Amino acid sequence: MAFIEIKAKVWNVEKPENVREILLLVDTGAIYTVLPRSLLEEMGVKSIGKRKFKLANNQVAERDVGIIGIEIQGIQAHTLAVYGDEGIYLLGATTLEELGLEVDPAKRELRPMELLLMLKQAP
């Protein structure tokens, strides 16, 4: 699959003035969005706990996670971000779903996904 990079704004949800414009690599194999620890700390994002992740080499790593705001293509959401290594800027599948976006592999871009809402119909 071809690489897709996308521009995004991210911010500290407790201090929205701490906003950064970044370039993210779309990684539908990653559950969560991953940003460098230094960036999240610089923006003042607080860790809300730790999660364990299986790495590509089958090792398990425990990483801090925090809540950030994110905007892509004019759509905003709050999402979980993993405190990652330097130089790692990944947009994960959960964040894509929270934004209502999906990958169009043919055009190598993000597009709005068909959002489903199950409503109970009256008898």
C-alpha positions, 0 to 999 in steps of 0.5 A: 500500500502506498504511503499517505501523509496528511496535514493536521492540527493538534492541541492540548484539550486543557489548553487549546492555545497550545496548538501545532500544525504537523504532518502525519503518516496514515497507518491503518494498522495502528490502533491509536495516533502516535506522536513524539513524547517531546511534542506532547510534553511541550504542548502540556498534554498530561498522561492519563495512564499507560497501555501495552502495545505489541510491536512489529518485532513481537516485543511488548512496550508500555507507553503513556497515553493522553487526550489531544484535540485533532483537526483534519480537513476541517473536522475536529475530534478529541482522541487518544495519543500514544507518547511515541519515539522521536520522529514518529507521527502516525495517524491511527485507525481509531482517530480516523473513525472518530473523525469520520474519515477513511482511506481511499487507496486509489487516490491516496487520500482521506475521504468522508466515510459513510457513517451508520446510525442504528435507530430503533424504529417505532412499532 
